[in-house]
Amino acid sequence: MGFLSVLSMAHKWIAERTTPGDIVIDATAGGGVDTLMLAELVGSKGTVYAFDIQQEALDRTHERLSSLAEENKLPEMRLMLESHARMAEAVDRSAIGQVSTVMFNLGYLPGSSDLTIITETASTLAALDAAISLLRPGGIVTCVLYPGHPGGAEEAACVENWAAQLPQVLAQAVIYRQLQRATAPYLIAIEKRQAAVR
């Protein structure tokens, strides 16, 4: 049967912690695969924010969501042409501390004509800090990392270091990775603590 891919594992962990009516965030909308999965999980009473700096990505995401719209199952959608680093300022104030899930799928937009547009370490780390502040207790952040493309290894190492240094009273972090291939994509997940650990 084999192990789940890193994206399938991220989806599994998110599905275990996300319920209908939740507020969720796709920090890197890309082609809309993760946005669609989140929309299906939260249903028509939920809210989905999807961030991307490329209009092409948001257009693809909007198109991918059309099947849910046709079935009247679309949650409240907020497609934001905005850096994920600004998510804390961009979401409604009422969402702070209420978000169940924040997904990151780093790298570049597959199939884009300009593969030089990639996620960058500084904005990703700022977005991860924002994500933790937005999560409710028991909420999860997943971050799929791609060390195999230019700039990807440096970003992945910085994200891994960021996660490793999170105070355990705030969150716990895990890593899911194929050990035999150094450039294979891998997953880091952070779960916000239910309550302070004493």
N, C-alpha and C positions, 0 to 999 in steps of 0.2 A: 504493500500500500504506500509506503514512503511517508516521510515527514511532510507536514503542511508547508507551503511556501511562506515567506515572511509576510506577504500581504494577506494571505488566507489566515495566518495566525493572528495578525492584527485584527482582522474582521471577527474572528472567533472571540477574542478577548473583549472586544467592544460589544458584541452582541450579548455577552453574558452580563454586561453592566449597564445596558441602555434599554429603556422601556418607552412605550408609546407616551407621547406628550412631552418628552424630554427636550432640552435645549442642547444642541450639539454643534460642533465646529469642524469644518474641513479647512485646515490652515493652508493647504496647497491644492486648490481645486483641480488643476490639470485637466485631464480629459473627462472628469466627472464620475469616475468609477466609485470612488469612496463617497462622494456626495450622494450618489444614488443609493448606495447601501445605507447610509445614515438616514436618508429621507424615508426609506422603507421601514427602518427600525422605529423611528419616532412617529410615523403616521401623520394623519391630517391634523392632529391636535398639537404636534410638535413644532419646533423651530430649528431650521438649519441655516447656519452662516457658512458661506464658502468664500474663501479669500484667494485671489490670484492677482499678479501684477500684469498679466497679459489678457487683453480682451478676447483673444482667440480661445484661451482656456475657458473663460466664462461662457463664451458662445457654445463651445463643445459641451460644457456642463449643462447649460440650459437645454440643449437638444437632447441630451441623454435623459433628462428628467421628463421629457414630453409624454412618455408612456404613463407615468404616475398622474400627470395632469389630466390626461384623457380619461382616467379612471376615477377622477376626483379624490385621489389619495395623497395629493401633494401637501406636505406641511407648509408652514409659512417659510418661504425661501428668501434669503438675503444674500444675493450674489454681489460680492464686494470687490470692485476693482481697486485693490488696496494691498499694501504689503502686510503679510501676516504679523509683522512686528508691531502693527498698530491695532491688533485685534482688541486689546483691552479698552481702547478709546472708541472703537467702532461699534461694539455691541451695546445693546441697551443696558443702562445702569442696573436694571432689575435682574439681569443675567449674571451679574457678578456673584460668584460663589454658588451658582445654580446649574452650571454646565456639567453634563454627565460625561461627555467625551470630546476630546480634541485629537484629530488625526493629522499627522504630517507624513507626506510622501515626498521626500526631498529629491533634488536633482534638477532635471529639465523637463520640458513638455515634450513627450514622445511625439514624433511626427512633425514637429515644428520646423519651419524653414530656418529658424535661428537658434541653433543649439548652444550659442554662447550665453543665452539668458538662463542662468542657473540660480538655485537658491544659494545665499551667501551666509557665511558663518555668523557675522554680527547680527543680521536681521533674524536669523533662525534662533540664536540664543535669546534675543529679546522676546521673540514670539513664544519660546518655551517658558520663559519667566512669566509672561502674560497668561499663558495657558494654565499654569499652576494656580495663579491667583483667581482665575475664573472657575476652576473646578469646584464641584461640591465634594464633601467628604465621601470617599469611596469611588469618586470619578477617576477616569483613566485618560492618560495621554499616550498615544502610540506614535512612534517615529521610525519610518522605514528609511534606512541610510544606504547610499550607493557609493562605496569607496572606489569603484572601478572607472569613474570618469574624471577628467581634469577638474581639480578642486574638490571632488567628492571625498577623497580620503582625509583631507585636512578638516573638512566640515564634520565628517563622521567622528573623527578623533575628538574634536572639541565638544560635540554633543555627548559622546560617551563620558568624557571627563566631567561635563556639567551634571549629568545624571548621577555619576558616582559620588559627587560632592553634595548632593541634596541631603539636608539633615533628615535622619530617620524619623524624627518626630513629625516631620512634614509629609514625607512620602517614602514609598519603597520603589526601587527600580530593578528591572530585570532585563536580561539580554537574551535574544534568540538568534543563534548564528551557526552557519555551517563552518566548522573549524578547518576543513581541509582546503578551502579556497579563500585566500585573503581578500580578494576583490569581489566576492559574492555580496549581494545586498544582505543587510541584516536589520533586525528589529530591536528597538529599545522601547520598553513600556514603563510608565510611571503611574502608580496608583496613589492617589491622595489618601492620607490616613483618615480613618473614620473619626478618631478622637486622638488627642495628644497622648503619646506613650510616656509613661512615667518610669 
